[in-house]
Amino acid sequence: MSAPLTTLVDAPAATRPLPARTFWRRALRHRSFVLGGALSLLVLASALLSLVWTPWSPYEIDIASKLRPPSAAHWLGTDVFGRDIVSLLLAGARSTIMVGIIAVSIGLTFGVCLGLLASARRGWTEEIIMRFSDFTFAFPAVLSAIMLSAVVGPGMVTSIVAIGIFQIPTLIRLTRGSANAIWAREFVLAARAAGKGSFRITIEHVLPNILSVLIVQATIQFALAILAEAALSYLGLGTQPPQPSWGRMLNDAQTLLFQSPMLAVYPGAAIAIAVLGLNLLGDGLRDLFDPRLARER
């Protein structure tokens, strides 16, 4: 009886991850994945580059050089304070990536843990967690940032906490829904019959089988975090001067739209590229992780 039981406990072939070589062979043929990955890597490379090099200091103000047009010295010109636009974009990418990574990590940590707990325990535990999720939905990132700013003041930490809290209910619901589908599968029932507890089943069988869904959702949440960070910085609730931020650049450019419209175009284009890249990457990962599409391609 031990051999058939072991076969049942193992995940079915349709839910097993593809071999790495097969996955990357299909990934390189997937246009959405390739384009999204290239754009995302471009943003990430810009953030990493700003750690070691920028054409000019993004913190140095030179009023005598304000609103200079593009030139050999300043490739995209300067802003109203005489700061180099390229340097601001590179340093702004660093701030955006940092806020996005930490905020999404907060959302994933609490959202996945609570979603798995709700799915595994059911009953009053599930009810309390889901009502907490509904309550958190009533506080979007901007509203949370306003409340936090009133208590501790605006800043990068405020935007990180506000965006992280906003991510939690979405990930709770996604994790719970995906986990419930796995709990109904035959190999999980066999694991219960073999004497495994809820915690062990969750770690060994449920979480690995929903991991691909969580990875795809994380890329989408990352894109939303970038938009939220830009919005909070634009409103003055997020990253504060002199730390560069794409949202702050849009805020500084709003009074100069007719005099120098490109000051708003550059950070706007950077935000659009980052969000587009992550959305395309998420779409590509969704297709690649779908076992039905894997058999069709």
ZIRA-V341234 format. One record per pair of residues at least 4 apart in sequence whose ideal C-beta (glycine too) atoms are under 8 Angstrom apart, sorted by the first residue. I is the first residue (numbers start at 1). J is the second residue. Records with the same first field share a line. If there is no record, write none. Layout:
I->J  J
//
This chain:
1->5
2->6
3->7
4->8
5->9  190  193  194
6->10
8->186  187  190
9->187  190  191  194  205
10->187
11->15  16  187  205  208  209
12->16  185  186  187
14->291  292
15->209  291
17->23  212  289
18->22  23  26  288  294
19->23
20->24
21->25
22->26
23->27  288
24->28
25->29
26->30  288  294  297
27->33  34  284  288
28->34
29->297
30->34  284  287  288
31->35
32->36  280  281  283  284  287
33->37  280  281  283  284  285  287  288
34->38  284
35->39  277  280
36->40  276  277  278  279  280  281  282  283  284
37->41  277  281  284
38->42  277
39->43  273  274  276  277  280  281
40->44  274  277  278  281
41->45
42->46  273  277
43->47  93  96  97  270  273  274  277
44->48  97
45->49
46->50  89  90  93
47->51  90  93  94  96  97  98
48->52
49->53  54  90
50->54  58  87  90  91  93  94
51->94
54->58  84  86  87  90  91
55->74  75  84  86  87
56->60  74  83  84  86  87
57->87
58->83  84  87  88  90  91  244
59->83  242  244
60->83
61->81  82  83
62->66  78  81  82  83
63->81  82
64->82
65->74  78  82
66->78  79  80  81  82
67->77  78  79  80  256  259  260
68->74  77  78  82
69->77
70->74  75  76  77
71->75  77
74->78  84  85  86
75->85  86
76->84  85  86  89  262  266
77->85  260  262
78->82  83  84  85
79->83  85  88  249  252  253  263
80->252  256  263
81->252
83->87  88
84->88
85->89  263  266
86->90
87->91  244
88->92  244  249  267
89->93  246  249  266  267  270
90->94
91->95  243  244
92->96  244  245  246  248  249  267  270
93->97  246  270  274
94->98
95->99  156  229  239  243  244  245  246
96->100  226  229  230  245  246  274
97->101
98->102  156
99->103  156  159  160  163  225  229  238  239
100->104  222  225  226  229
101->105  222
102->106  160  164
103->107  159  160  163  164  167  225  228  229
104->108  164  167  218  221  222  225
105->109  164
106->110  160  161  164  165  167  168
107->111  163  164  166  167  168  170  171  221
108->112  167  171  214  218  221
109->113
110->114  168  171  172
111->115  167  168  169  170  171  172  174  175
112->116  171  175  214
113->117
114->118  129  132  133  168  172  175
115->119  129  171  172  173  174  175  176  179
116->120  175  176  179  202  206  207
117->121  125  129
118->122  125  126  129  130  172  176
119->126  175  176  179  180  183  202  206
120->179  183  198  199  201  202  206
121->125  126  198
122->126
123->127
124->128
125->129
126->130  176
127->131
128->132
129->133  172  176
130->134  172  173  176
131->135
132->136
133->137  168  169  172  173
134->138  169
136->165  166  168  169
137->169
139->143  144  147  165  166
140->144  166
141->145  159  162  163  165  166  228  231  232
142->146  162  228  231  232  235  237
143->147
144->148  161  162  165  166
145->149  154  158  159  162  232  235  237  238
146->150  237
147->151
148->152  158  161  162
149->153  154  158  237
152->157  158
153->158
154->158  236  237  238  240
155->159  238  239  240
156->160  238  239  240  243
157->161
158->162  232  237  238
159->163  228  229  232  233  237  238  239
160->164
161->165
162->166  228  232  237
163->167  225  228  229  232
164->168
166->228
167->171  221  224  225
168->172
169->173
170->174  217  221
171->175  214  217  221
172->176
173->177
174->178  213  214  217
175->179  210  214
176->180
177->181
178->182  210  213  214
179->183  202  206  210
180->184
181->185
182->188  205  206  209  210
183->188  206
184->188
185->189
186->190
187->191  205
188->192  201  205  206
189->193
190->194
191->196  200  201  204  205
192->196  201
196->200  201  204
197->201
198->202
199->203
200->204
201->205  206
202->206  207
203->207
204->208
205->209
206->210
207->211
210->214
211->215
212->216  285  289
213->217  289
214->218
215->219  285  289
216->220  282  285  286  289
217->221  282
218->222
219->223  278  279  281  282  285
220->224  278  279  282
221->225
222->226  278
223->227  274  275  278  279  282
224->228
225->229
226->230  271  274  275  278
227->231  271  275
228->232
229->233  238  239  245  247
230->234  245  246  247  250  267  271
231->235  238  247
232->237  238  247
233->237  238  239  245  246  247  248  251
234->238  247  248  250  251
235->247  251
236->240  251
238->245  247  248
239->243  244  245  247  248
241->248
243->248
244->248  249
245->249
246->250  267  270  271
247->251  267
248->252
249->253  263  264  266  267
250->254  264  267  268
252->256  263
253->257  260  263  264  267
254->264
256->260  261  263  264
257->261  264
261->265
262->266
264->268
265->269
266->270
267->271
268->272
269->273
270->274
271->275
272->276
273->277
274->278
275->279
276->280
277->281
278->282
279->283
280->284
281->285
282->286
283->287
284->288
285->289
286->290
287->293
288->293  294
289->294
290->294
291->295
292->296
293->297
//
